[in-house]
Amino acid sequence: MKFRPGNAVQLLENGDRFFPVLERAINEAKQEIYLETYIFEADATGLRIADALMHAARRGVAVHVLVDGFGSRLLPEALKNQMLKAGVWLLVFRPEISSWRLRRHRLRRLHRKIAVIDGRVGFCGGINIIDDRNTPKQVPPRYDYTVRVEGPIVSDMHTAARQLWTRVTWTHFKQAWRARSHVRPVARAAGTQTAAFLVRDNFRHRRDIEEAYLDSIVGAREEIVIACAYFLPGKRFRRALCEAAQRGVRVILLLQGKVEYLLLHFASHALYRQLLEAGVIIYEYRLSFLHAKVAVVDGHWATVGSSNLDPFSILLAREANVVVEDRFFSRQLRESLGSAIATGATLVAREAWRPPLPMRIANWLAYGLVRLVMGLSGYARRMEYA
């Protein structure tokens, strides 16, 4: 992990804060835009961002948009064609050809959400291009974070976006789209915060994000707070959390309380007993859907990104996180998480956590099914599950 000093990192909570800042950055772009997202929805928010991207392309900005073939499979062809006609270069990462054929590569998705504008401003987090206030029968919005960054780590973000774009142009036989501009990222200091940009891929950086989490947990002395939408870590990660709690560290998990994906929901519950008995404090967020993937450790280490702590994120999906070593930023995120816990979460009491037998059976069946899926896809050994 390469920490770089001299960054300015701004915490953006939910789409109400994120999308106006992203739209303004797109509107101010002079040369180049890279945008990657898992979901690009053709709702009011998606159309607004698409419109800003098209305006940028029409004024001569090199606009590169990369969406995931599964997450954005419902993006209308009409909107894609409209963006292409306006001059936006839009590519699909691993397009879905058939919904009925299960192949190993289909589990490898582009899950990171980043944007890099003119090599000067970067965004990284968990928020897709989708209206996060559209939460039927739930209190909006989906609860999530992104960071806006300026400073030396933007050059790392720019390199990652450019490299992936180049690879995908080859798979789509779009080599002519490889580089329409040659922006040199602005590497000078923009603030006082030390930060690092981490990616997870299927090559040299398979475990970078997980190892950053583990290093911070093992070194924790006072408090660990993790908010995670989909929580199903392997035994090494669970052991680190339990050992931290047993040596007196206050370990708090803010997890999804609403049933969004049935399999992961029940499988996560299979882990609660081990964690609770070790002294880990678990809250379930029930005000709305939790989509955050963030953590704060000892009031000075924090991370915001797209990587959940489940096998699909840790082992398969392309992810991106920003890690910040800064007390001011960490305090901001910790206070925000504290507010979410106070207003929207329910404590899972250790003494009361004894689900009925049918529920316990459902939990372990779900857990076993996740292991089976990973085993059939060839990834079981790396999961370190027990």
BARO-754501 format. One record per residue (C-alpha): x, y, z. Coordinates in Angstrom, 3 decimals. Example, Ala and Ser with C-alpha at 12.3 -4.5 7.8 and 13.67 -1.06 7.14 Angstrom:
<rs>
<px 12.300 py -4.500 pz 7.800> .
<px 13.670 py -1.060 pz 7.140> .
</rs>
This chain:
<rs>
<px 0.000 py 0.000 pz 0.000> .
<px 1.526 py 3.283 pz -1.136> .
<px 0.503 py 6.152 pz 1.143> .
<px 0.930 py 9.616 pz -0.360> .
<px 0.864 py 12.856 pz 1.680> .
<px -0.635 py 16.135 pz 0.550> .
<px -4.199 py 15.132 pz -0.339> .
<px -7.543 py 16.809 pz 0.238> .
<px -10.212 py 14.167 pz 0.924> .
<px -13.860 py 15.211 pz 1.226> .
<px -16.450 py 12.822 pz 2.659> .
<px -19.745 py 12.728 pz 0.731> .
<px -22.645 py 10.932 pz 2.394> .
<px -25.367 py 9.548 pz 0.111> .
<px -26.376 py 10.713 pz -3.345> .
<px -27.737 py 14.059 pz -2.174> .
<px -24.147 py 15.104 pz -1.425> .
<px -22.363 py 13.097 pz -4.107> .
<px -24.234 py 13.683 pz -7.359> .
<px -24.213 py 17.520 pz -7.364> .
<px -20.442 py 17.476 pz -6.707> .
<px -19.844 py 14.864 pz -9.429> .
<px -22.042 py 16.747 pz -11.898> .
<px -20.193 py 20.001 pz -11.210> .
<px -16.835 py 18.287 pz -11.789> .
<px -18.076 py 16.854 pz -15.096> .
<px -19.374 py 20.266 pz -16.164> .
<px -15.990 py 21.836 pz -15.338> .
<px -13.964 py 19.171 pz -17.203> .
<px -11.648 py 20.566 pz -19.863> .
<px -9.852 py 17.537 pz -21.331> .
<px -10.749 py 14.084 pz -20.031> .
<px -13.234 py 12.087 pz -17.956> .
<px -13.027 py 8.470 pz -16.814> .
<px -16.120 py 7.091 pz -15.088> .
<px -16.587 py 3.497 pz -13.929> .
<px -19.715 py 2.164 pz -12.271> .
<px -21.385 py -1.145 pz -11.549> .
<px -24.911 py 0.205 pz -12.086> .
<px -25.826 py 2.994 pz -14.482> .
<px -29.580 py 3.378 pz -14.228> .
<px -31.731 py 5.343 pz -16.678> .
<px -33.644 py 7.075 pz -13.870> .
<px -33.710 py 10.793 pz -13.105> .
<px -30.237 py 10.693 pz -11.550> .
<px -28.717 py 8.559 pz -14.300> .
<px -30.203 py 10.735 pz -17.029> .
<px -28.845 py 13.863 pz -15.339> .
<px -25.316 py 12.427 pz -15.185> .
<px -25.620 py 11.083 pz -18.743> .
<px -26.668 py 14.533 pz -19.921> .
<px -23.638 py 16.119 pz -18.238> .
<px -21.343 py 13.528 pz -19.844> .
<px -22.846 py 14.155 pz -23.287> .
<px -22.449 py 17.913 pz -22.925> .
<px -18.804 py 17.371 pz -21.970> .
<px -18.207 py 15.172 pz -25.018> .
<px -19.829 py 17.716 pz -27.335> .
<px -17.454 py 20.441 pz -26.149> .
<px -14.467 py 18.238 pz -26.942> .
<px -13.765 py 16.466 pz -23.645> .
<px -12.584 py 12.838 pz -24.043> .
<px -15.310 py 11.004 pz -22.092> .
<px -14.715 py 7.336 pz -21.193> .
<px -17.594 py 5.481 pz -19.485> .
<px -17.200 py 1.856 pz -18.371> .
<px -20.199 py -0.004 pz -16.947> .
<px -20.605 py -3.575 pz -15.762> .
<px -22.394 py -6.021 pz -18.034> .
<px -24.511 py -7.469 pz -15.232> .
<px -25.079 py -4.469 pz -12.968> .
<px -25.978 py -2.224 pz -15.935> .
<px -27.704 py -4.865 pz -18.053> .
<px -30.941 py -2.855 pz -17.966> .
<px -29.349 py 0.324 pz -19.324> .
<px -31.496 py 1.010 pz -22.409> .
<px -29.870 py 0.662 pz -25.808> .
<px -31.503 py 3.958 pz -26.772> .
<px -29.588 py 5.801 pz -24.049> .
<px -26.343 py 4.010 pz -24.942> .
<px -26.767 py 5.020 pz -28.575> .
<px -27.608 py 8.592 pz -27.591> .
<px -24.413 py 8.816 pz -25.536> .
<px -22.317 py 7.285 pz -28.318> .
<px -23.823 py 9.667 pz -30.854> .
<px -22.909 py 12.606 pz -28.597> .
<px -19.289 py 11.455 pz -28.613> .
<px -19.156 py 9.558 pz -25.299> .
<px -17.033 py 6.422 pz -25.494> .
<px -19.059 py 3.802 pz -23.611> .
<px -17.908 py 0.228 pz -23.065> .
<px -19.445 py -2.702 pz -21.191> .
<px -17.282 py -4.850 pz -18.911> .
<px -18.088 py -8.542 pz -19.489> .
<px -21.430 py -8.156 pz -21.291> .
<px -24.154 py -10.591 pz -20.299> .
<px -24.804 py -12.809 pz -23.332> .
<px -27.061 py -15.386 pz -21.714> .
<px -28.692 py -15.216 pz -18.295> .
<px -29.004 py -19.002 pz -18.164> .
<px -25.395 py -20.077 pz -18.579> .
<px -23.334 py -20.174 pz -15.371> .
<px -19.661 py -19.736 pz -16.119> .
<px -16.843 py -18.903 pz -13.776> .
<px -15.999 py -15.599 pz -15.458> .
<px -19.574 py -14.346 pz -14.929> .
<px -18.796 py -13.978 pz -11.216> .
<px -15.991 py -11.514 pz -12.007> .
<px -17.696 py -8.162 pz -12.136> .
<px -16.663 py -4.512 pz -12.349> .
<px -17.926 py -3.392 pz -8.966> .
<px -15.763 py -0.335 pz -8.368> .
<px -17.244 py 3.153 pz -8.598> .
<px -14.636 py 5.732 pz -9.506> .
<px -14.363 py 8.867 pz -11.599> .
<px -11.267 py 10.844 pz -12.567> .
<px -11.658 py 14.317 pz -14.074> .
<px -8.759 py 15.946 pz -15.971> .
<px -6.286 py 13.960 pz -13.865> .
<px -7.002 py 16.498 pz -11.138> .
<px -10.127 py 15.412 pz -9.233> .
<px -11.062 py 11.869 pz -8.284> .
<px -14.097 py 10.158 pz -6.773> .
<px -14.166 py 6.736 pz -5.112> .
<px -16.848 py 5.031 pz -3.054> .
<px -19.838 py 2.757 pz -3.071> .
<px -22.496 py 4.892 pz -4.765> .
<px -23.698 py 3.763 pz -8.187> .
<px -25.181 py 6.056 pz -10.827> .
<px -28.710 py 5.499 pz -9.596> .
<px -31.340 py 7.442 pz -7.695> .
<px -30.660 py 6.329 pz -4.125> .
<px -33.949 py 7.853 pz -3.002> .
<px -35.873 py 5.300 pz -5.033> .
<px -36.299 py 2.765 pz -2.229> .
<px -39.851 py 1.366 pz -2.544> .
<px -41.534 py 0.715 pz 0.819> .
<px -38.368 py 1.890 pz 2.628> .
<px -37.232 py 5.189 pz 4.106> .
<px -34.872 py 6.769 pz 1.551> .
<px -32.029 py 7.081 pz 0.823> .
<px -29.795 py 4.025 pz 0.542> .
<px -27.073 py 4.661 pz 3.109> .
<px -23.650 py 4.979 pz 1.451> .
<px -20.507 py 7.096 pz 1.019> .
<px -18.107 py 8.409 pz -1.608> .
<px -15.011 py 10.577 pz -1.279> .
<px -13.871 py 13.408 pz -3.519> .
<px -10.094 py 13.671 pz -3.628> .
<px -7.465 py 16.029 pz -4.931> .
<px -3.733 py 15.551 pz -4.608> .
<px -1.096 py 12.948 pz -5.417> .
<px -3.335 py 9.851 pz -5.116> .
<px -5.400 py 11.089 pz -8.072> .
<px -2.479 py 10.016 pz -10.258> .
<px -2.905 py 6.446 pz -8.930> .
<px -6.629 py 6.585 pz -9.656> .
<px -5.947 py 7.909 pz -13.144> .
<px -3.474 py 5.097 pz -13.844> .
<px -5.942 py 2.438 pz -12.662> .
<px -8.800 py 3.850 pz -14.754> .
<px -6.659 py 4.238 pz -17.840> .
<px -5.187 py 0.725 pz -17.564> .
<px -8.558 py -0.978 pz -17.216> .
<px -10.026 py 1.098 pz -20.042> .
<px -7.147 py 0.048 pz -22.297> .
<px -7.674 py -3.650 pz -21.478> .
<px -11.381 py -3.458 pz -22.195> .
<px -10.832 py -1.673 pz -25.526> .
<px -8.792 py -4.687 pz -26.624> .
<px -11.547 py -7.163 pz -25.677> .
<px -14.063 py -5.032 pz -27.620> .
<px -11.720 py -4.515 pz -30.589> .
<px -11.874 py -0.771 pz -29.933> .
<px -8.139 py -0.095 pz -29.914> .
<px -8.771 py 3.235 pz -31.600> .
<px -10.518 py 4.318 pz -28.381> .
<px -7.456 py 3.646 pz -26.229> .
<px -6.289 py 7.223 pz -25.727> .
<px -7.799 py 10.299 pz -27.284> .
<px -6.049 py 12.609 pz -24.850> .
<px -2.767 py 12.522 pz -22.975> .
<px -3.568 py 14.176 pz -19.672> .
<px -0.768 py 14.227 pz -17.126> .
<px -2.249 py 13.918 pz -13.626> .
<px -1.717 py 16.804 pz -11.223> .
<px 0.643 py 15.368 pz -8.596> .
<px 1.208 py 18.467 pz -6.474> .
<px -0.111 py 18.718 pz -2.925> .
<px -3.707 py 19.874 pz -2.524> .
<px -4.133 py 19.390 pz 1.214> .
<px -2.606 py 17.880 pz 4.337> .
<px -4.100 py 14.378 pz 4.419> .
<px -2.154 py 11.167 pz 3.851> .
<px -4.046 py 8.658 pz 1.706> .
<px -3.691 py 5.604 pz -0.502> .
<px -5.741 py 4.277 pz -3.410> .
<px -6.237 py 0.508 pz -3.419> .
<px -7.696 py -1.737 pz -6.099> .
<px -8.662 py -5.377 pz -6.161> .
<px -8.169 py -7.235 pz -9.445> .
<px -7.433 py -10.749 pz -10.623> .
<px -3.719 py -10.152 pz -11.122> .
<px -1.219 py -8.420 pz -8.814> .
<px -3.708 py -6.908 pz -6.381> .
<px -5.949 py -9.799 pz -5.373> .
<px -5.795 py -9.109 pz -1.623> .
<px -4.678 py -5.494 pz -1.234> .
<px -7.960 py -4.219 pz 0.220> .
<px -8.446 py -7.209 pz 2.520> .
<px -4.835 py -6.950 pz 3.764> .
<px -5.285 py -3.233 pz 4.493> .
<px -8.319 py -4.081 pz 6.642> .
<px -6.454 py -6.899 pz 8.410> .
<px -3.376 py -4.779 pz 9.138> .
<px -5.527 py -2.078 pz 10.710> .
<px -7.524 py -4.614 pz 12.763> .
<px -4.424 py -6.413 pz 14.043> .
<px -2.851 py -3.091 pz 15.013> .
<px -5.992 py -1.648 pz 16.640> .
<px -5.746 py -0.592 pz 20.283> .
<px -8.980 py 1.236 pz 21.047> .
<px -11.850 py 0.914 pz 18.578> .
<px -12.797 py -0.673 pz 15.250> .
<px -16.002 py 0.418 pz 13.498> .
<px -16.956 py -1.317 pz 10.248> .
<px -20.096 py -0.623 pz 8.228> .
<px -20.678 py -3.196 pz 5.524> .
<px -23.706 py -4.022 pz 3.419> .
<px -22.723 py -7.612 pz 2.649> .
<px -20.674 py -9.214 pz 5.406> .
<px -19.393 py -12.752 pz 4.996> .
<px -15.621 py -12.724 pz 5.585> .
<px -13.401 py -15.787 pz 5.792> .
<px -12.045 py -17.292 pz 9.000> .
<px -8.832 py -15.203 pz 8.986> .
<px -10.809 py -11.964 pz 9.008> .
<px -13.289 py -13.228 pz 11.603> .
<px -10.449 py -14.428 pz 13.822> .
<px -8.790 py -11.012 pz 13.646> .
<px -12.009 py -9.297 pz 14.746> .
<px -12.555 py -11.758 pz 17.597> .
<px -8.965 py -11.452 pz 18.815> .
<px -9.212 py -7.664 pz 18.760> .
<px -12.378 py -7.766 pz 20.871> .
<px -10.805 py -10.231 pz 23.306> .
<px -7.768 py -7.989 pz 23.877> .
<px -10.068 py -5.121 pz 24.843> .
<px -10.631 py -3.293 pz 21.580> .
<px -14.190 py -2.059 pz 21.124> .
<px -15.267 py -3.752 pz 17.878> .
<px -18.499 py -2.476 pz 16.320> .
<px -20.106 py -3.886 pz 13.172> .
<px -22.933 py -2.032 pz 11.420> .
<px -24.531 py -4.567 pz 9.088> .
<px -27.519 py -4.851 pz 6.802> .
<px -30.717 py -5.337 pz 8.767> .
<px -33.131 py -5.511 pz 5.852> .
<px -33.353 py -8.516 pz 3.594> .
<px -31.987 py -7.439 pz 0.218> .
<px -30.207 py -10.562 pz -1.031> .
<px -31.717 py -13.562 pz 0.747> .
<px -28.713 py -15.873 pz 0.455> .
<px -26.135 py -13.434 pz 1.862> .
<px -28.544 py -12.211 pz 4.539> .
<px -29.032 py -15.665 pz 6.046> .
<px -25.411 py -16.715 pz 5.495> .
<px -24.198 py -13.642 pz 7.427> .
<px -26.412 py -14.566 pz 10.362> .
<px -24.609 py -17.911 pz 10.599> .
<px -21.532 py -15.982 pz 11.801> .
<px -23.210 py -13.895 pz 14.495> .
<px -22.826 py -16.354 pz 17.380> .
<px -19.030 py -16.637 pz 17.036> .
<px -18.617 py -12.866 pz 16.823> .
<px -20.984 py -12.039 pz 19.670> .
<px -19.421 py -14.587 pz 22.008> .
<px -16.004 py -13.011 pz 21.347> .
<px -17.366 py -9.620 pz 22.440> .
<px -17.968 py -8.038 pz 19.035> .
<px -20.849 py -5.520 pz 19.092> .
<px -23.262 py -5.931 pz 16.168> .
<px -25.867 py -3.418 pz 15.031> .
<px -28.269 py -3.988 pz 12.155> .
<px -29.219 py -0.949 pz 10.096> .
<px -32.979 py -1.071 pz 9.525> .
<px -33.999 py 2.482 pz 8.633> .
<px -33.303 py 1.843 pz 4.962> .
<px -30.968 py -0.247 pz 2.839> .
<px -27.355 py -0.129 pz 3.995> .
<px -24.990 py 0.057 pz 1.017> .
<px -21.869 py 1.448 pz 2.732> .
<px -18.456 py -0.236 pz 2.760> .
<px -16.417 py 1.866 pz 5.197> .
<px -14.377 py 1.542 pz 8.382> .
<px -12.677 py 3.655 pz 11.060> .
<px -9.928 py 2.328 pz 13.337> .
<px -8.546 py 4.070 pz 16.428> .
<px -9.746 py 7.463 pz 15.243> .
<px -6.973 py 7.943 pz 12.695> .
<px -7.346 py 5.217 pz 10.004> .
<px -10.353 py 5.140 pz 7.710> .
<px -11.415 py 3.592 pz 4.424> .
<px -14.232 py 4.329 pz 1.974> .
<px -14.850 py 2.297 pz -1.144> .
<px -16.792 py -0.305 pz -3.060> .
<px -15.493 py -3.517 pz -1.473> .
<px -17.844 py -5.459 pz 0.729> .
<px -16.473 py -8.105 pz 3.076> .
<px -17.972 py -11.110 pz 1.334> .
<px -16.269 py -13.692 pz -0.918> .
<px -17.619 py -12.213 pz -4.127> .
<px -16.057 py -8.801 pz -3.391> .
<px -12.885 py -10.074 pz -1.726> .
<px -12.058 py -12.712 pz -4.325> .
<px -13.858 py -11.966 pz -7.562> .
<px -15.012 py -8.417 pz -8.219> .
<px -12.876 py -5.490 pz -9.303> .
<px -13.035 py -3.081 pz -6.379> .
<px -11.520 py 0.235 pz -5.321> .
<px -11.072 py 1.831 pz -1.889> .
<px -9.395 py 4.959 pz -0.576> .
<px -7.575 py 4.611 pz 2.747> .
<px -7.003 py 7.793 pz 4.740> .
<px -4.566 py 8.292 pz 7.627> .
<px -5.985 py 11.458 pz 9.150> .
<px -7.722 py 12.208 pz 12.432> .
<px -10.019 py 14.925 pz 11.077> .
<px -11.377 py 12.753 pz 8.265> .
<px -11.638 py 9.707 pz 10.544> .
<px -13.547 py 11.732 pz 13.119> .
<px -15.989 py 12.915 pz 10.422> .
<px -16.686 py 9.378 pz 9.282> .
<px -16.907 py 8.047 pz 12.849> .
<px -19.428 py 10.722 pz 13.801> .
<px -21.489 py 9.971 pz 10.704> .
<px -21.517 py 6.262 pz 11.520> .
<px -22.402 py 7.036 pz 15.120> .
<px -25.366 py 9.076 pz 13.941> .
<px -26.510 py 6.242 pz 11.672> .
<px -26.291 py 3.768 pz 14.538> .
<px -28.208 py 6.070 pz 16.876> .
<px -31.013 py 6.876 pz 14.448> .
<px -31.383 py 3.814 pz 12.237> .
<px -29.848 py 0.728 pz 13.815> .
<px -30.867 py -1.956 pz 16.292> .
<px -28.441 py -3.674 pz 18.659> .
<px -28.143 py -7.441 pz 18.305> .
<px -28.030 py -8.518 pz 21.944> .
<px -25.598 py -11.322 pz 22.654> .
<px -27.810 py -12.824 pz 25.353> .
<px -30.874 py -12.850 pz 23.104> .
<px -29.240 py -14.073 pz 19.898> .
<px -30.619 py -17.571 pz 19.679> .
<px -32.794 py -17.779 pz 16.560> .
<px -35.438 py -20.537 pz 16.371> .
<px -34.171 py -23.865 pz 15.031> .
<px -35.710 py -23.421 pz 11.544> .
<px -33.949 py -20.058 pz 11.225> .
<px -30.610 py -21.503 pz 12.368> .
<px -30.971 py -24.254 pz 9.788> .
<px -31.745 py -21.662 pz 7.088> .
<px -28.670 py -19.654 pz 8.114> .
<px -26.288 py -22.590 pz 7.856> .
<px -27.863 py -23.872 pz 4.643> .
<px -27.326 py -20.424 pz 3.113> .
<px -23.749 py -20.353 pz 4.383> .
<px -23.134 py -23.815 pz 2.941> .
<px -24.647 py -22.824 pz -0.387> .
<px -22.290 py -19.829 pz -0.679> .
<px -19.358 py -22.163 pz -0.039> .
<px -20.705 py -24.572 pz -2.656> .
<px -21.017 py -21.828 pz -5.280> .
<px -17.479 py -20.676 pz -4.588> .
<px -16.234 py -24.254 pz -4.639> .
<px -17.859 py -25.007 pz -7.987> .
<px -16.341 py -21.848 pz -9.409> .
<px -12.888 py -22.874 pz -8.197> .
<px -12.395 py -20.263 pz -5.464> .
<px -13.195 py -22.213 pz -2.284> .
<px -9.603 py -22.645 pz -1.092> .
<px -8.953 py -18.920 pz -1.168> .
<px -12.060 py -18.197 pz 0.904> .
<px -10.404 py -19.629 pz 4.057> .
<px -13.803 py -20.618 pz 5.385> .
<px -14.316 py -22.937 pz 8.314> .
</rs>
